[in-house]
Amino acid sequence: MIKLVNRSGKFMRQLRSNEREALEAMGQFSKGKMDIHAAVDTGYMKSRNTYVISRNELYLMNDCDYAIHQEYGTYKMKAHPFIRPAALNYIGDLKRIAAQYLSKGM
């Protein structure tokens, strides 16, 4: 006789927990890279770098009034992006972090 046990609930809980930990680690990593790429004059804009996890999505953000002008430029100033490089230049590292956390405990 073969006994089948359904453990899909436990597996899904573990996967959701791992996903949250992965997003948190990816957010911390990306915030560190944003700090590196942010232009520093007074340090105010750099201090406003943050990330938010909402509905299992990671958002990099900066709530400084002039951060948008720094990121995209104006008609008088060329762009000096700091959020886009933090997200796009380190995709390999972010994938490695995600894989490390998602496979944990499985």
C-alpha positions in Angstrom: 0.0 0.0 0.0 1.3 3.5 -0.9 0.3 6.4 1.2 0.2 9.8 -0.6 0.6 12.9 1.5 -0.3 16.3 0.1 2.3 18.8 1.4 1.6 21.5 -1.2 0.3 23.9 1.5 3.6 23.7 3.4 5.6 24.1 0.2 3.6 27.2 -0.9 4.0 28.8 2.5 7.8 28.2 2.4 7.9 29.5 -1.1 6.1 32.7 -0.2 8.3 33.2 2.8 11.4 32.7 0.7 10.0 35.1 -1.9 9.6 37.9 0.7 13.1 37.3 2.0 14.5 37.4 -1.5 12.7 40.7 -2.3 14.0 42.2 1.0 17.6 41.1 0.2 17.3 42.4 -3.4 15.9 45.7 -2.1 18.8 46.2 0.3 21.3 45.3 -2.4 19.7 47.8 -4.9 19.5 50.6 -2.3 23.2 50.2 -1.7 23.8 50.5 -5.4 21.5 53.6 -5.6 23.6 55.1 -2.9 26.8 54.5 -4.9 25.3 56.0 -8.1 23.6 59.0 -6.4 25.2 62.4 -6.9 26.3 63.7 -3.6 26.4 67.4 -2.9 24.8 67.8 0.5 23.9 64.1 0.8 20.2 64.8 1.2 19.1 63.0 -2.0 21.2 60.0 -1.2 19.7 59.8 2.3 16.2 59.6 0.7 16.9 56.4 -1.3 14.6 53.6 -0.3 12.6 50.6 -1.6 9.1 49.3 -1.0 7.8 45.8 -1.4 4.1 45.8 -2.3 2.1 42.8 -3.6 5.4 40.9 -4.1 6.9 43.6 -6.3 10.0 45.6 -5.5 9.9 49.3 -6.1 13.1 51.5 -5.9 12.3 55.1 -5.0 13.5 58.4 -3.8 11.2 61.0 -2.4 13.5 63.9 -2.7 11.9 66.8 -4.7 14.6 67.1 -7.3 15.4 63.3 -7.7 13.3 63.1 -10.8 15.3 65.9 -12.4 18.6 64.1 -11.5 17.3 60.8 -12.9 15.9 62.1 -16.2 17.4 65.5 -16.6 15.8 68.8 -17.7 16.1 71.0 -20.7 19.0 72.8 -19.0 20.7 69.8 -17.5 21.6 66.3 -18.7 20.4 63.3 -16.8 22.5 61.7 -14.1 20.5 58.6 -13.4 21.0 56.7 -10.2 17.9 54.5 -9.9 18.0 52.9 -13.4 21.7 51.9 -13.1 21.0 50.3 -9.7 18.2 48.2 -11.3 19.6 47.5 -14.7 23.4 47.2 -14.3 23.2 44.5 -11.6 20.6 42.1 -13.1 23.0 39.2 -12.8 23.5 39.9 -9.1 19.8 40.3 -8.5 19.1 37.0 -10.2 21.8 35.3 -8.0 20.2 36.7 -4.9 16.7 35.6 -5.9 17.9 32.1 -6.8 19.8 31.8 -3.5 16.7 32.7 -1.4 14.0 31.0 -3.5 15.8 27.6 -3.3 16.4 27.9 0.5 14.7 25.2 2.5 13.2 23.4 -0.5 
